[in-house]
Each structure stands twice: as C-alpha cells, then as structure tokens.
Amino acid sequence: MAYLCKEARRTTLLEAAARIARREGLAATTVRRVAQEAGVATGQVHHHFSSAAELRAQAYTQVMKVLKDQLLEKSITLTAREQLNLLLVGPHGDALLNAIPLWHEAMLLTEQEPRMKAAFAVSVADWHELVSNAITLGRQKGQFVEGESPEHISWRLIGLSSSMDAMSRLETLGLTADCAEYNLNRAIENELYAREPDRKETSDV
C-alpha cells in the first residue's frame, strides 16, 4: 500500500472490511482477510482496530451507512407509500437484498459482542427514522390520515416487518413471502389510512 496518512489508511482498511462483509458476511471479516484485501500486513489492521470485534462492528456500520444513503437517494422519486413499501415490505435491488443476510448475522452477534450490539442499535434507529419520515411526508401530502405520532407507528411497523421476515424463514410454518407481504400491507393500511365503516356498525346507526 502506498504511503497514506493515518486517517486515510484506516479508511482504506475499513472500506476493505466493508467489501468483504457485503460479499462474504461478517464471519469472513477477519483481520487476516482484511489485510489480504487491502494488501497490507496484519499488523497494520491491528494498529487501527483494537480487535476483530471492533473491525466487524465498524464494517457493518460502514455497509449500513452506505445503504442508508442509497435509500435516501432512491426515496426522492418515490411517494410516501412507495417509500414504506421499500423500507418495510419488499426490498428490491442488489444493495438491499445483500444487506438482509448481513442484518441477520449482525443481530445474532449482538448477543456476543457489545460493539456489534451498539452498531446494530444505530442501524435500527436509522431504519426507524426513515420510516417515521415517510409517515410524516405522507401526512403532509394528505396521503395518510392524522393520528398517533409517526414514531410510535414506525416502531410497530418495524417490529412486524422484522418478525415477519424472521418467521418466513421457518419453512414449516407455511408463512410465504406473499403472505408476509399481505399482512404487512394490511398493517400499513390499518395504521395510516381511513377505515371504511363496518357494515354492522352502519346499520345500527
């Protein structure tokens, strides 16, 4: 590696770690692999990162930061409802699809690595912020009804989206991707759109 200042060298190593994490997962993001990817000695990686756990957490953070920027850029041309679909229902595009396995892996590592727990919490907070902002935009545009704070609604929708994703991976449950998508769409409609009066309630008036 050509001579770089300390900060530039660390950035180069972090970018190498993020590339490995995206391609091969966090388990493959080791000091040795990052050194190979960046073309440096392992001692250089140890010099900039206190442990392999810190390296993994920083790599995950870097991947999620890039993903957030991509989502923000893509959201500019979308309606509020389309943004919620992108964030909660059906991710499309290589960047989003590749991030899902990394997200699951990071979640498992939160039980073992405090640094990853902190990094994962930041990525969840970012997700919550994006969903909350989409809800706020929809209300400003008159697409969604007024009501409870976007922050509370966002937590419920994120919780359902995350749970549906996890359960849909248990094939014996029979929870297909289409079924999960249907229920997520129903949840969004129940939270953000005016409900049609129930026929029985109408007849009783």
C-alpha positions as CSV (number, residue, x, y, z in Angstrom):
1,M,0.0,0.0,0.0
2,A,1.4,3.5,-0.9
3,Y,2.1,5.8,2.0
4,L,-1.1,7.2,3.5
5,C,-1.8,9.4,6.5
6,K,-3.2,7.6,9.5
7,E,-6.8,8.5,8.9
8,A,-6.6,7.7,5.1
9,R,-5.0,4.3,5.9
10,R,-7.8,3.5,8.4
11,T,-10.4,4.5,5.9
12,T,-8.8,2.2,3.3
13,L,-8.9,-0.7,5.7
14,L,-12.5,0.0,6.7
15,E,-13.6,0.0,3.1
16,A,-11.8,-3.3,2.5
17,A,-13.6,-4.7,5.5
18,A,-16.9,-3.5,4.3
19,R,-16.4,-5.1,0.9
20,I,-15.7,-8.4,2.5
21,A,-18.7,-8.1,4.8
22,R,-21.0,-7.4,1.8
23,R,-19.6,-10.3,-0.3
24,E,-19.0,-12.9,2.3
25,G,-20.6,-11.9,5.6
26,L,-19.3,-10.7,9.0
27,A,-17.8,-14.1,9.9
28,A,-15.4,-13.8,7.0
29,T,-14.4,-10.2,8.0
30,T,-11.3,-11.2,9.9
31,V,-8.1,-9.3,10.4
32,R,-6.2,-11.7,8.1
33,R,-8.8,-11.4,5.3
34,V,-9.0,-7.6,5.6
35,A,-5.2,-7.4,5.4
36,Q,-5.2,-9.5,2.3
37,E,-8.0,-7.4,0.7
38,A,-6.1,-4.2,1.4
39,G,-2.7,-5.5,0.5
40,V,-1.1,-4.8,3.9
41,A,0.4,-6.8,6.8
42,T,-2.0,-7.9,9.6
43,G,-0.1,-5.7,12.0
44,Q,-1.5,-2.6,10.1
45,V,-5.0,-3.8,10.8
46,H,-4.3,-4.4,14.5
47,H,-2.8,-0.9,14.6
48,H,-6.0,0.7,13.6
49,F,-8.6,-1.6,15.2
50,S,-8.3,-2.9,18.7
51,S,-9.9,-6.2,18.0
52,A,-11.6,-8.3,15.4
53,A,-15.0,-7.5,17.0
54,E,-14.3,-3.8,16.5
55,L,-13.4,-4.4,12.9
56,R,-16.6,-6.3,12.3
57,A,-18.8,-3.7,14.0
58,Q,-17.1,-0.9,12.0
59,A,-17.5,-2.8,8.8
60,Y,-21.2,-3.4,9.5
61,T,-21.7,0.3,10.3
62,Q,-20.0,1.3,7.0
63,V,-22.2,-1.0,5.0
64,M,-25.4,0.3,6.7
65,K,-24.3,3.9,6.2
66,V,-23.9,3.4,2.5
67,L,-27.2,1.6,2.4
68,K,-29.0,4.4,4.2
69,D,-27.5,7.0,1.7
70,Q,-28.8,4.8,-1.2
71,L,-32.3,4.5,0.4
72,L,-32.4,8.3,0.8
73,E,-31.4,8.9,-2.8
74,K,-33.9,6.4,-4.1
75,S,-36.7,7.8,-1.9
76,I,-36.5,11.2,-3.5
77,T,-38.5,10.0,-6.5
78,L,-41.0,7.8,-4.5
79,T,-44.3,8.6,-2.9
80,A,-44.6,8.1,0.9
81,R,-46.4,4.8,0.4
82,E,-43.8,3.6,-2.1
83,Q,-41.1,4.5,0.5
84,L,-42.9,2.4,3.1
85,N,-43.0,-0.5,0.6
86,L,-39.3,-0.1,0.1
87,L,-38.5,0.1,3.8
88,L,-40.9,-2.5,5.2
89,V,-42.5,-4.8,2.6
90,G,-40.4,-5.8,-0.4
91,P,-36.8,-4.7,-0.7
92,H,-35.6,-4.6,-4.3
93,G,-32.2,-4.2,-5.8
94,D,-28.8,-5.9,-5.1
95,A,-27.8,-3.4,-2.3
96,L,-30.9,-4.1,-0.2
97,L,-31.1,-7.8,-0.8
98,N,-27.4,-8.2,0.0
99,A,-27.9,-6.3,3.2
100,I,-30.5,-8.6,4.6
101,P,-28.2,-11.6,5.4
102,L,-25.8,-9.1,6.9
103,W,-28.5,-7.7,9.1
104,H,-29.4,-11.2,10.4
105,E,-25.8,-12.0,11.1
106,A,-25.3,-8.8,13.0
107,M,-28.4,-9.4,15.1
108,L,-27.0,-12.8,16.2
109,L,-23.7,-11.2,17.1
110,T,-25.3,-8.6,19.4
111,E,-25.6,-11.4,22.0
112,Q,-21.8,-11.9,22.0
113,E,-20.2,-8.6,21.0
114,P,-21.1,-5.3,22.8
115,R,-19.6,-3.3,19.9
116,M,-21.9,-5.0,17.4
117,K,-24.8,-4.5,19.7
118,A,-24.1,-0.8,19.6
119,A,-23.7,-0.8,15.9
120,F,-26.8,-2.8,15.3
121,A,-28.8,-0.4,17.5
122,V,-27.7,2.5,15.3
123,S,-28.9,0.8,12.2
124,V,-32.3,0.1,13.8
125,A,-32.5,3.7,14.8
126,D,-31.8,4.8,11.2
127,W,-34.5,2.4,10.0
128,H,-36.9,3.9,12.4
129,E,-36.0,7.4,11.3
130,L,-36.6,6.6,7.7
131,V,-40.0,5.0,8.3
132,S,-41.1,7.9,10.6
133,N,-40.1,10.4,8.0
134,A,-42.0,8.6,5.3
135,I,-45.1,8.6,7.5
136,T,-44.7,12.4,8.2
137,L,-44.3,13.0,4.5
138,G,-47.4,11.1,3.7
139,R,-49.4,13.1,6.2
140,Q,-48.0,16.4,4.8
141,K,-49.1,15.3,1.3
142,G,-52.5,14.3,2.5
143,Q,-51.9,10.6,1.7
144,F,-52.2,9.3,5.3
145,V,-54.6,10.2,8.0
146,E,-53.6,12.2,11.0
147,G,-53.3,10.3,14.3
148,E,-50.8,8.9,16.6
149,S,-47.2,10.1,16.4
150,P,-45.2,8.7,13.4
151,E,-42.5,7.5,15.9
152,H,-44.9,5.1,17.6
153,I,-46.4,3.8,14.4
154,S,-43.0,3.3,13.0
155,W,-41.9,1.1,15.9
156,R,-45.0,-1.1,15.4
157,L,-44.5,-1.5,11.6
158,I,-40.7,-2.2,12.0
159,G,-41.4,-4.8,14.7
160,L,-43.9,-6.5,12.4
161,S,-41.7,-6.3,9.4
162,S,-38.7,-7.8,11.3
163,S,-40.8,-10.5,12.9
164,M,-42.5,-11.5,9.6
165,D,-39.1,-11.7,7.9
166,A,-37.7,-14.0,10.7
167,M,-40.8,-16.2,10.7
168,S,-41.0,-16.5,6.9
169,R,-37.6,-18.3,7.1
170,L,-39.1,-21.1,9.1
171,E,-40.5,-23.1,6.1
172,T,-42.6,-25.5,8.3
173,L,-44.8,-22.5,9.3
174,G,-46.0,-22.1,5.8
175,L,-45.6,-18.3,6.1
176,T,-44.8,-17.5,2.5
177,A,-43.3,-14.2,1.2
178,D,-46.7,-13.4,-0.3
179,C,-48.4,-14.0,3.0
180,A,-46.0,-11.8,4.9
181,E,-46.3,-9.1,2.3
182,Y,-50.1,-9.2,2.5
183,N,-50.1,-8.8,6.3
184,L,-47.5,-6.0,6.2
185,N,-49.7,-4.1,3.7
186,R,-52.7,-4.6,5.9
187,A,-50.9,-3.3,8.9
188,I,-49.8,-0.2,6.9
189,E,-53.4,0.4,5.7
190,N,-54.8,-0.1,9.3
191,E,-52.3,2.4,10.7
192,L,-52.3,5.1,8.1
193,Y,-55.5,5.1,6.0
194,A,-59.1,5.9,6.9
195,R,-61.1,2.8,7.6
196,E,-64.3,2.0,5.9
197,P,-67.2,1.9,8.3
198,D,-68.2,-1.6,9.4
199,R,-71.4,-2.6,7.7
200,K,-73.0,-3.8,11.0
201,E,-72.0,-0.5,12.7
202,T,-73.5,1.5,9.9
203,S,-76.8,-0.4,10.1
204,D,-77.0,0.2,13.8
205,V,-76.8,3.9,13.5
